[in-house]
Amino acid sequence: ISCNQAPPPQQPVRSALVAIVGDQTKLHPTVFIGEIRSRYESAQGFRIDGKIVKRHVEVGTVVKKGQILAELDSIDTELSNQAAQAQLHTAEVELELARAKLNRQKKLHQSKFISDQALETHETQFKASAALVKQARAQAKITSNQSQYTKLLAERNGVVTDIHAEPGQVINAGDVIARIANLS
């Protein structure tokens, strides 16, 4: 505080309402309305969009980590996985074909039947085929993972305190389906 300023005014003391719990409160009962919630609760949801075909739990169900809570229709994810596996197989066959062509072209180049530029073209085609195989493998891995995401698993031991979805409902990825409270 500088020399020219007055000190700030003191805040008034606030009184608190105090009640002794016990026999005295029986004469004047007080009713409180509230909600009891777990301190540690997790919201569970699917990682992908889909239609719920089955729900395995109800409010109050005690669950263990890894237990199935609900399932999505898996037909589309299985078809996507099959398509990705077929694309991977096609890319691998194309890579083998490019490898065979490149080996033939190298032999022709050594015998001076083709130019350096022609050999470089086949080497580039081989590299492109190898890159397509990497891409197809990654896509196949993604669709394989998504096939596993059709089952919602409990992330912890606990009790189901809330359910937000019913069989037949179409949900978006990340929508809360159930809440699980930690038993401790």
N, C-alpha and C positions, 0 to 999 in steps of 0.2 A: 504494500500500500504506500503510495507516495505521500509526501507531506501535506499536499493540498486536498486530498480526498478523505472523505469520512469513511469509517469502517462500515462494511455491509451490515444491514439489520439482522439480528438473530432470528432464526426460524422458530416459530412457536412449537412447543412440545405437543405432540399428538397423543391423545389418550387411546388406550387399547381396551377393548371389551374382553374380559377374562371370565371364564366359567370353570368351576371346579367340577370335574367329572366324578360321579359317584352317587351316593345316596341323595345329595341335594338336587341333582338334576331330575330325579324321578318326579318331583313336585311340579317342575316346569319342563316337560320334555320338549326337545327340539328335534325336528325332522330335517334331515339333509338329503337332497337328491343328488346323485352323482353316478359316475360310471367308473368301474374298476377296470383298469387295463394293465397289461403286462408292460414292464419297463422295456423289455427287449422283444420286439415283434418284427417279423419279416413279411413283406408283401411278396407273394409268389405269382409269377405270370409266365406265359409262354414267350419264347424268343421269336416265334414266327406267327404269321396270320393263319387263321383257319377256323374250322367249324368244330365245336366241342361235340364229341360223340359219346363220351362217357365220363362221369364224375364218380370217383371212388370214395369220397369222404363227405361228411356232414359237419356242421358246427358242433364242436365238442369232441370230435374224434381225436384220439391221441395218436400221433404219427411218429415214425422213426425216420431218420435221415435216409434219403434214397427211396422212400416209399412213393408209389404212384398216387398222385392226387387227382389228375384228370388226363384225358387223352383227346387229341385232335384227329380228325379224319386224315389218314395217312396216304390215301390213294395218289394225290397229286405229288407229294414229296417222293413217293416210291417211283412214280413215272419220271420225274425230273432226274432222280438218281440213275435210273436205267438209261435215260437219254445221255446223261453226262458220261456214263461208263462206255456207251457206244461211241461217243465222240472221241473219248480217250483212245479207244481201240483203233478207230479210223486214223487218228493222228499218229499213233505208233506204227501202223502199217505204212502210212505215207513217209514216215521217217526212214523206215527200212528200205523203201523204194528209192528215196533220195540218196541213202547211203550206197546202195548198189550202183546207182547211176554215177555217183561221184567216183567210186572205185574204178568203174569202167573208163570214165573220162580221164582219170589220172594215168591209167595205162596207155590210153591213146595219146595223152600229152607227152608221156615219156618217149613214145615212139614218134613224136613230132607230127601226129596226124591232126591234132587240134591246137588252137592258139591258146595263149595264156588267158586271154579274155574269156574264151569259152569255158575254160576250167574254172575261172573265178565265178562265172555265172552259176555253175553247178555247186560250187562251194557255198555260195550265198543261198541257193535253194535248200541245201542241206541244213544250214544254220537256221533258216526260216522254219523248216520242218521241225527241228529240235525245239525251237521256241514255242511252236504250236503244241507240242507234246507237253511242255511245262505248263502252258496255259490250261490245257485240257485236264491235266492232273490236278491242278489247283481247283478248277471248277468241279471236278468229280469229288474232291475232298469236301468242298463247301456243301454240295448237295447231299453227300453222305452224312455230314453233320446235321443238316436240316432234317433229315429223315429221323434222326434220334431226338430232335426237338419236339416231336409230336406227342411225347409223354412228359407231363409236368411232374417233376420229382420234388419231394420235400427237401429243402436245403439244410434242415436241422431237425433234431428231435423237438417235439412240442405238442401243442394242442391247437386245433383249428378253431380260431375265434370268429372268423367271418368268411363268407363265401359270396362272390360277386358274379357267378356265371352258372348257367344251367345247360344241360345237353341240348343240342340244336342251335345254340347261340353262336353267331359268328363273331370272333374277337380279333382285335389287332395285336400285333406283337407288343409286349410290354403292358398290356391291360392287366390290372390286378384281378386274379382269379380267386385267391384265398389268402388269408393272413394266418400266420402261425406264431403263437406266443411261446417263448422259452419257458419250460416248466420250472426252472430254478428261479 
